[in-house]
Amino acid sequence: MQERLLNTISFAENSERTKDFIDLLKVGVILYGKNTRVLYCNKAAQKILGLDEEELCSASVSKGRLNFMDIDGSLLPWESQPVHRVLSSGKPVSNLVAGYIKTNSDQKQWLLINADPLFGEDGHVKEVVCSFTDITEHKLVEEKLTSLYQNLEIRAFELACSNVDMERFVYVATHHLQEPLRSINSFLQLLKKRYEDRLDEQAAEYIQYAVEGSKRIKKLILDLLEYSKFTIDREGFSSVDMNKLLQEVTGTLSNYLEKNNVQLSIGNLPVVFADGALMQQLFMHLIRNAVKYKSDQPPVIKINSSNRDEKYIISVSDNGIGIDPDYSEKIFNLFQRLHQHEAYEGTGVGLAICEKIIRLHRGTIWVESEPGKGSTFHFTIPVKQTGHEKV
């Protein structure tokens, strides 16, 4: 279309009808002669550049009136000016982004410029048609987006460093905490052994509380250490057949499931792109959780899947004691427990680990439950996993 327009200008540049047509365009159009003098300009060019027709037609690139700036703000050298490039090479200049400051104004504009040669009968460049549009708003948006992206990259880097520091702190802290805890436990056991016959019933009970408390602290430390060490290198992801994976999990838990008379039903599960070891951890936690909070009936656990909105939805249902809906989100928090230690063992880390595993796989996990009616844990995994970063 542009070539047709240029031909029209070349063959009928003096036609009033052609000028009227070009004046209707929203694109600035300037016709330059061989000496870079402006021969013609349309109304859009006058509006964009802030110069009237007389000013534009008396201007020339060589006089500096219509010089353009590079993206970095420096003046484009004479040999890089679009009109000169076309005159010297005979080749068009396409989609050049350049800055321009309006006359009597400090306001910088950004223009998208195209310049095309018009050849004479002798085969040499006779004139140059320069067309341009004002892309200032687009450029400002682009700069803002670039700034936001750079800030986001900086923030992501800071967060990654913070996560690494936190993981290192947790690892060091938990290891250092275990040593004094072992000493406390050893001395409590020694105290109980040596002075058991000299202590009354209440003192022996206090010592037992202290021993059990130290064991719980040790379990908390170990669970916190396990929670903190989970990271994923997505380059290590692979296709995981969830059916085969469940066979391995149930094989590992076979004695545990048999001991608790668990009836396990597994539907047809998908092949997902995931970390197989973490998926095993996930199912082991969910199955053990279903058994731990069983009702007075033998545990029945059903595992099924569906596919919706480019996501696999895998569900683990049980007939256990159920969960109050008010706690359906809190149970995934670290160390969140709904029951006393005396009623159920554990530290409240298991479901937090499940939530972290699913989050690392860019999915979500939630529970649907009512007291006395069992629970169904759902989690999603995207059908297509992308990215190779560590999380």
DOKE-357923 format. One record per atom (N, C-alpha, C, O): x, y, z; residue in one letter. Coordinates in steps of 0.02 Angstrom, whole numbers, plus 50000, padded with zeros to 5 digits. Atoms other than C-alpha are relative to their C-alpha. Layout:
<sites>
XYZa...
</sites>
This chain:
<sites>
500424994050000m500005000050000m500435006350000m500285011249966m499564994249996q501435011850043q500325001349932q500395007149912q499704999150065e502245008749873e499515003449952e499705007749913e500514996950042r500615013149787r499925007450016r499825011649972r500064993049979l500515029049891l500585004149974l500495009749950l499414996450023l502295033849845l499965001249925l500135006649901l500074999250072n501945030949661n499505005649984n499605009549937n500504994850011t500415042049675t500315006950010t500185011549971t499674993649987i501465055949751i500475001849942i500495007549920i499514998850053s502795053949617s499685002349936s499925006949904s500314998550064f501615054549470f499505005850004f499325008849953f500534994849996a500355066949538a500105004450060a499625006150096a499874996249939e501215077149670e499675006949999e499585010150051e500314993450006n500405092949605n499244999649998n498905004749994n500725000850004s498665085749602s499675001950066s499874999350118s500354997949940e497505094149726e499634994150031e499584993550093e500375005849974r496495078149740r500464995450039r500274992750091r499525004349965t498045068249788t500195003150066t500244999650117t499814996649938k498535081349917k499444999450051k499564998350111k500575000649954d496795081049991d499974992950030d499834992050089d500015006949976f496885062250003f500554998850052f500434995750104f499445001049953i498585062550088i499895003950065i500115001750118i500144996149940d497995076050208d499514996450047d499494997850107d500475003849958l496655064050270l500354994650042l500074992050090l499635005349965l497985051650327l500205002350070l500335008250081l499764998649932k498445050650512k500764999350005k501065000850056k499285000950004v500215046850458v500325006249971v500085008949921v499644994350027g501445061150433g500374998149937g500694992849934g499665001450063v502105061950255v500385006349978v500085011749974v499584994550025i503545073050194i500374997649938i500654992249936i499645001550062l504275073350019l500625004449998l500575010549999l499364996450002y506125078150012y500294999849929y500204995049892y499634999950062g507135083449862g500714997550010g500894995450065g499325002849997k508925078349822k500445003850050k500895001050080k499604996049953n509615092649928n499705000050070n499865004450111n500355000949936t508535086950077t499525005750015t499295006450072t500504994749990r507395101850053r499314996949999r499164992449959r500685002549996v505585098750100v499595002949943v499515008949937v500404998050057l504515099149943l499265000050015l498875003849986l500715000749985y502865094050019y499924996850069y500334992750089y500165003249936c502105089650188c499255000050009c498915004749987c500725000249988n500375084250240n499835002950069n500285004550107n500214996949936k499355090850387k500214996050061k500384998850113k499805004349944a499755075850497a500735001350018a500915001350077a499294998649987a501625079550477a500085006650038a500495007150084a499974993549966q501345097750529q499794999450073q500105002250117q500265000849931k500345092550682k500504996250043k500624998150100k499555004349961i501565079050738i500655003850017i500895003450073i499364996649990l503125089950716l499935007050030l500425010050050l500114993449969g502335106050781g500255005749957g500435011049983g499794994850047l502805116050624l499465000949947l499144996149925l500494999050053d501665124350498d500324998549933d500914997149928d499775001950067e501805121350311e500585004249977e501055001749947e499464995550022e502895136550280e500654998350035e501194998250005e499405001749962e504095131950419e500314993449976e500924992949969e499755006550022l504225113950361l500315000449930l500844997549918l499764999750069c504445118150177c500635004249994c501005003649944c499394996050002s505825130550218s500574996650039s501134999050039s499505003549960a506725118050329a500364994849958a500124992849905a499645005550032s508015105250280s500384996250054s500554999050106s499635004049953v508885091150368v500695002850012v500935002850069v499314997649994s510585098750335s500045006150045s500575007350076s499994994149956k510095114650429k499844998250072k499855002650116k500115002149931g509675104450584g499305000950025g499164999450083g500684998749977r507835109050588r499634993650014r499234993350061r500365006349992l507235091150571l500464994250019l500354988549999l499565005449978n508655081450650n499654995750053n499234998150091n500305004849953f508175066050750f500524997450049f501124997850037f499575002649947m508875058250908m499944992450003m499444989449986m499995007249990d509385040550945d499624998350064d499425002850101d500375002149941i508535030351081i500345002250064i500015003550114i499634998049940d509915034851204d500005007650012d500295010050060d500054992849992g509535053551179g500525003949961g500465010049956g499484996550038s511065057651074s499745001549929s499314998049903s500214998150066l510865066450908l500244994949948l500814992849949l499815004750053l510835054750759l500515003349954l500395008849930l499514997150047p512405057750654p499695001249932p499204997949913p500264998350065w512125065450484w499924993949955w499424993349919w500035005850044e512515049050397e499474994950022e499294990549983e500525004649975s511225040050506s499305002749992s498814999250005s500664997250009q509805052050469q499644996249944q499954994849892q500355004350049p508455042250373p500015002649929p500104998849882p500024997250067v508335054250226v500694999449967v500734997449909v499325000550028h510235054850201h500174992749983h500484991449932h499865007150013r510335035850213r499694997749934r499994994049896r500345002050062v509075033850073v500335003449940v500435000249888v499684996450055l509905047249965l500684997049982l500864996649923l499325002550012s511635039549986s500014992749978s500454990649940s499985007250015s511165021049972s499484997949948s499554992749916s500545001950045g509585021049868g499564994550028g499144991749992g500395005349968k508855008649991k499535003050053k499695007950085k500484997449950p507315011250102p500234998950071p500634994450086p499895000849928v507405013550290v499324998350031v498835001850021v500645002449974s506075003950384s499994999950076s500464997750109s500155000649928n505355005650559n500565002550045n500764999250093n499494996949958l506685017150630l499655003950056l499235008150044l500274996549942v506255023050806v500485005650017v501075004450030v499574994349987a506925040550836a499625005250041a499005005650039a500304994849959g506625054950955g500015006749962g500425007849918g500054993450031y506125072650906y499725004850051y499215003450084y500254994949953i505915088351012i499655005449960i499945008449914i500404994950036k504545100150954k500325006950007k500635008550058k499754993249999t505025117850911t499675004050057t499075003350069t500254996049944n504855129951059n499704995750055n499234997850090n500265004549948s504565115251175s500564995250021s500994993549981s499525005049976d505575103451283d499714992949996d500024988150019d500345006450003q504355089451248q500294995549945q500304997349886q499725004850048k505175074451167k499454995449975k499054992950014k500465004850030q504165064051047q500404994249973q500994994749958q499695005850031w504535046750984w499624998449936w499014997949936w500305001150065l504235043250801l500234993349972l500794991249983l499835005950038l504185027350699l500045002149927l499535004049897l499874996950065i504955032350533i500154994849946i500504989949958i499845003850060n504985024550361n500195004949945n499855010049936n499794995650054a505915032450215a500124995849937a500464990749940a499955003850062d505805026650034d500245004449942d500055010249937d499754996150057p506715032149876p499515000149942p499144995349930p500364999450064l505855038449718l500535001249946l500915006049951l499464999750049f506955035749566f499795003949938f499215003749917f500124996450062g507115046749413g500134995449941g500294989549949g499915004050060e507265040949234e500724997649992e500864992649959e499305002050005d509155040349252d500194994650049d500774992450051d499875005349952g508995027249390g500275002350066g500384998350110g499764997349937h509615038849526h499415002550043h498865003850018h500534997849954v508635044049680v499835007249984v500265011649986v500244993350017k507595059149633k499725003450062k499855009350074k500334997349941e506585061649793e499964994550053e500064988650039e500095004849945v506315053449962v499345001650035v499205007250054v500624999449962v504635050550042v500114997350070v500294991550079v499935002049929c504705050050232c499315000050032c498965005150032c500645000649964s503185043750326s500144998150072s500604994350086s499865001249929f503065043150515f499365000650041f498885004050022f500564999649953t501865040750660t500275001550070t500844999850086t499814998349931d501915047350838d499874994050045d499294991950054d500075005949956i502245032550954i500215001750072i500414997450110i499784997849934t502625042951110t499654996250056t499984993950103t500375003549947e501245035151214e500224992750005e500314990050060e499785006949999h501755017651162h500704999350031h500844994650067h499325000149974k503575021751202k500005000950076k500374997650111k500044998949928l503115028351375l499754993750036l500004991950089l500255006249970v502105012651411v500544994749999v500624991050048v499465004950006e503555002051348e500535001250054e500784996550085e499504998349949e504765011451463e499764998250070e500144995750111e500285001749935k503605009151611k500004992450011k500174990050065k500005007349995l503414990651574l500714997450009l500824992750047l499305002149992t505304988951555t500245001350071t500574997150102t499804998349932s505554997851721s499684995150050s500014992850097s500355004649956l504244986851805l500314993049996l500394989650046l499695006650009y505044971251730y500674999650035y500844994750067y499354999849968q506764976451790q499934999850076q500304996350111q500125000149928n506084980051964n499774993150023n499954990750077n500245006749983l505204963251961l500584995050001l500614990650045l499415004450001e506834954551913e500425001050062e500654996250093e499614998549939i507744963452055i499664997150061i499984994150104i500385002649942r506364958852177r500034992450002r500104989450056r499965007450003a506374940752117a500684997650023a500734992650059a499325001949980f508254940052139f500085000750076f500374996450109f499964998949928e508124947552314e499624994650038e499844992150090e500415005149968l506744935252357l500354993249998l500344989450046l499645006350006a507764920652291a500574999750050a500684994650083a499454999849951c509254926252396c499724999350071c500024995950113c500315000549933s508094928252546s499794992850015s499884990450071s500205006949990n507404910752520n500604995550014n500574991150057n499395003949988v509154903552508v500265001250070v500454996550105v499764998349932d509674912852666d499554996850053d499804994350103d500465002949952m508104906852755m500104992450005m500104989650060m499895007250000e508384888852703e500654998350036e500684993550075e499365001149967r510204890052760r499925001050076r500204997250116r500104998749929f509654897652926f499624994350034f499814992050088f500395005449970v508344884252957v500434993750007v500404990250058v499575006049998y509594870552914y500505000350057y500594995650096y499504999249947v510934877453030v499675000050068v499904996750115v500344999449935a509704881753169a499764993250024a499844991550082a500275006449979t508884864653169t500564995250021t500484991350068t499455004449981h510554855653173h500315002150067h500484997850108h499724997749937h511204866553314h499524998950058h499734997950115h500495001249947l509584864453412l499994992850022l499834991350080l500045007149983q509694845653407q500514997950053q500374993550094q499485001949953e511304844853507e499805001550073e499834996950114e500224998949931p510684853653666p499374996050018p499274994150076p500605004049987l509034844453647l500184992950019l499884989950064l499775006849982r509954827753650r500275000050071r500164995250109r499724999649932s510864833453808s499445000450052s499474997050104s500574999449954i509224838453892i499664993350009i499514991150065i500335006549997n508424821953848n500414994850037n500154990850075n499555004849966s509944812053907s500005001150075s499964996350114s499994998649928f509994820854075f499324998450032f499294996350090f500665001849973l508114818554098l499954992550010l499694990250061l500005007349994q508294799854065q500444997850057q500264993250095q499535001749945l509784799154184l499695001750067l499744997950115l500334997949938l508814808754317l499464995050019l499394993250077l500535004849987k507354796854301k500274993350023k500004990150068k499715006649984k508454781354307k500324999950070k500214995250108k499635000049937r509524786454458r499575001750060r499694999150115r500384997649941y508224794854567y499274998049998y498865000750035y500705002150006e506644785854516e499724997550067e499144998950083e500255002849937d506524776854685d499965005350055d499665004050107d500014994749949r506764793354780r499475005449985r499335009750026r500494995050020l505454803454685l499294997650013l499134991750006l500705001949991d503624803954726d499664999549932d499975001049880d500365001250062e502314800254597e499935006349957e499985005949896e500084993850036q502064818454550q500655002249966q500645004549909q499354998250029a503934821654521a500154995549940a500404997949889a499885004550056a504054806154411a499565002049940a499775001349883a500454997950053e502564812554313e500275006249965e500225006849904e499704994050028y503424829454288y500574998249953y500645001049898y499445002150041i504974820954222i499764996849934i500044998049881i500285003250059q503924810654102q499735005249951q499825004649890q500234994550042y503094826654038y500585003349963y500545004849904y499414996950030a504814834154009a500304995749945a500514998349894a499735004650050v505404818653916v499585000149937v499845000549881v500454999950057e503864818653804e500055006749963e500015007049902e499934993450030g504064837353775g500625000549957g500615003349903g499374999850038s505874835253719s499934995849936s500224997649884s500115004250060k505324821353599k499595003849948k499735003549888k500414996150046r503994832753524r500415005649967r500345006949907r499574994850028i505274846753503i500464997149947i500565000149894i499575003350049k506434834653414k499624998649936k499874999749881k500415001450059k505024829453298k499845006449962k499855006449900k500124993650032l504614847753263l500615002249960l500555004549904l499384998050033i506424851353220i500114995949936i500284998749884i499905004450058l506544836353103l499495001549945l499665001549886l500514998450050d504894840853018d500145006849968d500045007649908d499824993550027l505434858952999l500584999449950l500585002749898l499435001150045l507064853052921l499764996949935l499994998849881l500275003150061e506094842052799e499625005049958e499685005149897e500394995050036y504924856252754y500455005049964y500315006949907y499574994750027s506344868652723s500424997649941s500655001749901s499525002450050k507364857352608k499694999149931k500044997649883k500325001250064f506064856052469f500145005749951f499935011349962f499924995650057t506634864652309t499934995749938t499984989649941t500085003850062i506354859852129i500445003149946i500425009149934i499664998150062d507514860651981d499584997349943d499564991349931d500485002250050r506264860251839r500324996349941r499984993049902r499665003950052e507584853251723e499974992650017e500064988349974e500045007049979g507394837451826g499304997149995g499194991350012g500685002550010f505534836051787f500004994749945f500414994849899f500085005250051s504984821051687s499284997849998s498884999650042s500685002850004s503414812051632s499924994750053s500314989950056s500125004749944v502724802851783v499314996849991v498805000349991v500625003850003d501404789351765d499744999250071d500034995550111d500265000049931m500354792151921m499744993150021m499734991550080m500235006749984n499654774451910n500594995750026n500524992450077n499425003849978k501384766651923k500285002850066k500504999250109k499754996949939l501884779252055l499594997850061l499874996450114l500435002349945l500374774352163l500144992850018l500094990950076l499825006949985q500874756152146q500614999750045q500654995650091q499404999749958e502574760452219e499845002550070e500104999850119e500194997349934v501794770652359v499634994850041v499794993950100v500385005049962t500554757152408t500434994050018t500324990750069t499545005449982g501944744252401g500415001850061g500524997650104g499624997749942t502964754552523t499585000050063t499834998550118t500454999549942l501454756752637l499594993750012l499124993750052l500425006049998s500794739052617s499884997550071s499314996150089s500085002449931n501104733652799n499565004850040n499135002750079n500384994949965y500404750052864y499264999749980y498825000150023y500705000350024l498834748652756l499664993650024l499074993750043l500285006349978e498574730352802e499855000150075e499334997750098e500084999649928k498804733752987k499385004050019k499055002550068k500584995749985n497434747152982n499384998149960n498895001949960n500585002550038n496254736952870n499745005249949n499145006449944n500184994750047v496274750552737v499754997049934v500074992649906v500255001850066q495204748152582q500175005749953q499905011249958q499754994750045l496084757752443l499754998849929l499844993449901l500265000450068s495274761352275s500335005449958s500305011349975s499634995250042i496294769652136i499714999849929i499714994549897i500264999550068g495514775551973g500565000749949g501144999949966g499504999150052n496384778751808n500295007150005n499945012049996n499674993649989l497654792651839l500415002049940l500614997749900l499654997650060p498554803551711p500764999250005p501034997650058p499284999250001v500364804751659v500135007550004v499895011349962v499884992849989v500994821551724v500745001649994v501164997149999v499314997650002f502574831751705f500165002750069f499935008150088f499914998449930a503234832351881a500644997050028a501014993649992a499455003149963d504544827752009d499714993850034d499314994350081d500295006349976g504174809352044g500104998950074g499644996650108g499875001149929a504994808852216a499545004250044a499295001850095a500454995849961l503964823552278l499284997749994l498894998350042l500685002750007m502374816052208m499904994050046m499364993150074m500045005649953q502744800352309q499915002650071q499495000050108q500084997049934q502964811052465q499295002650010q499005001650063q500674997149996l501324819752428l499484994650016l499094995350063l500505005249990f500294803752415f500104996350066f499614994450098f499885003349935m501134795852566m499725004250057m499425001550104m500284995749948h500664810952672h499244999949999h498924999450052h500744999850004l498864811352608l499704993450022l499184993350056l500265006549979i498604792652632i500084998950075i499624996750109i499895000749927r499384792552806r499535004650038r499285002850092r500464995249967n498334807852850n499304997150002n498954997850053n500675003050002a496744798852795a499934994350051a499414993550082a500025005549951v497194783752903v500035002650071v499675000250115v499924997349932k497714794053053k499345002650028k499175001550086k500624996949977y496054803253061y499394995849978y498894998549954y500545004550018k494964787953029k499445000350052k499545002650108k500575000449954s493254785653106s500004993250033s500504989650031s500045006649969d492664770353200d499884994549948d499854988649965d500075004850054q492404762053030q500684998749968q501125003149970q499375001250036p493814753652931p500115005449947p499645007249912p499874994550047p494664766952824p499884997849927p500084992549906p500115000950072v494084768252642v500295006149966v500065011849977v499664994550035i495204778752530i499914999149925i500064993849898i500105000350073k494774782852349k500415005649967k500405011349989k499584995250036i495964791352227i499775000149927i499794995049893i500254999450068n495274797952062n500275006549969n500595010550003n499764994050034s495654811351933s499505002349947s499084998449924s500394997150054s494824822851807s500445005249966s501005006649987s499624995250039n495384835651679n499555005949984n499025005149955n500414994150012r494744853451671r500445006249994r500895007250034r499654993750010d495404870151605d500764999249999d501125002750034d499285001350008e497114863251555e500344998050066e500934999250076e499725002349936k497344856051730k499744993050015k499164991450003k500215006449972y497314838551801y499785001350072y500135004750110y500254999549931i496274837651960i500004993050030i499634988650007i499965006549968i496734823052072i499715000550070i499865005250107i500374999749937s495644819052222s500154993950043s500184988350018s499895005449952v495994808752378v499455000550053v499455005250094v500584999849955s494404804752475s500064994750054s500354989450043s500005004949945d494174795952642d499335000450036d498925004850024d500615000249959n492784791352764n500165001450073n499854998550118n499764998649932g493664798552916g499555004750039g498965005550024g500394995849953i493134810453053i499805006749970i499365010149996i500184993750032g493084825352936g500315006050033g500635005550085g499704993849978i493584843452959i499475005549999i499085005949952i500444994249999d492604858853010d500195004649942d500785006449936d499844995650057p492474869852852p500365006450020p500725009349979p499664993949978d493074884752956d500764999150002d501125004050001d499285001349996y494784876352964y500284997349934y500854995049931y499795003150063s494874870952781s500625003149969s500974999949931s499394996850025e496244883552741e500574999850051e501154999250032e499484999849948k497154884052907k500404993550004k500994993750024k499655006449992i497604865552901i500624999549957i501044995249970i499415000350043f498884869052764f500565004650026f501105004949996f499484995849970n499834881352875n500494995850039n500324990550066n499475003649965l501474875852952l499844999550074l499675004550106l500115001549929f501264867853125f499295001250023f499165002050083f500704999049981q499374870253120q499694993350018q499674988749978q500325006149977r498504856953224r499295001650023r499165006950052r500694999049979l496644854753256l499844995750062l499304996350090l500135004649945h496834841653393h500585000150050h501135002250033h499485000349949q497794839253554q500504994449984q500344989749948q499485005150011h499424829353554h499784993250026h499964988049998h500205006449969e498624816353664e499534996149954e499524989949956e500495003450043a497274812653533a500334997349937a500204991649917a499685002050063y498344811953376y500725002250000y500885007950018y499294998250005e500214811453350e500115004649940e499695005249896e499824995850057g501094823453233g500145007150021g499995009150078g499814993249985t501704841253222t499625005149958t499715011249967t500364995350043g500554848853091g500415002249940g500275007549912g499584998250056v501884848952955v499804996349936v499934998749881v500165004350058g501214835152840g499625003549945g499825003349887g500404996650051l499874845352751l500345006349974l500235008349917l499624994250023a501014860552744a500504997849947a500625001349898a499545002850050i502264849652650i499624998549935i499874999949881i500425001350059c500864844052532c499865006449962c499915006649900c500154993650032e500404862152499e500615002849964e500565005549909e499394997450030k502214866752464k500184996049937k500394999049887k499855004250058i502464852052345i499565002149941i499805002849885i500464998150053i500914856952245i500145007149975i500105008449915i499834993150020r501394875352246r500625000049955r500655003749906r499395000450041l503114870652176l499854997249931l500224998349884l500215002650066h502194861552036h499505004649967h499175002849918h500444994950028r501184877352002r499274997850000r498894999349953r500695002149993g499574869652061g499715002750065g500035006750100g500324998049938t498364872252205t499724993750035t499594988650002t500285005649961i497714860852344i499485002850047i499575008250076i500524997949955w496124862152445w499634993750025w499734988249999w500365005649971v494964851352549v499255001650003v499065007350015v500724999649990e493094848352550e499824994950053e499954989050046e500125004649944s492484841052713s499465002850047s499335008850050s500454998249946e491204841052852e500134995150057e500294989250044e499895004649943p491364833753028p499554993949994p498954994549985p500365006250001g490864815553027g499844997449931g499544992049924g500175002150069k490724814552837k500614998949956k500554998749895k499405001250038g492514811652785g500275006249967g499995011749974g499664994450033s493664822752683s500214998049930s500364992249916s499745000950068t494154824752501t500515005549987t500345011449985t499464995350017f495824832952462f500085000049924f500184994849893f499904999150072h495954839852285h500655003849989h500815008450026h499444995850021f497524845952202f500055000049924f499854995249891f499944999250073t497904852152027t500735000049979t501175002050016t499354999650033i499394850151912i499875002249928i499474999149893i500114997850069p499494859951748p500154994449950p500634990649959p499885005050052v499364848951595v500685001349967v501034996649949v499364998250029k500854858551525k500405003950052k500205009350073k499544996649955q502284862951642q500545003449958q500815000349913q499484996550036t503494876251579t500505003050049t500365003650108t499484996849959g505094884351644g500504995150026g500354989250036g499465004249977h506744877651706h500345002950062h500895000850080h499684996749944e507074888751855e499934995950064e499504991650070e500075003149934k507374883052033k499515004150040k499515010250037k500514996649960v505954887152152v500144998850073v499785001350116v
</sites>
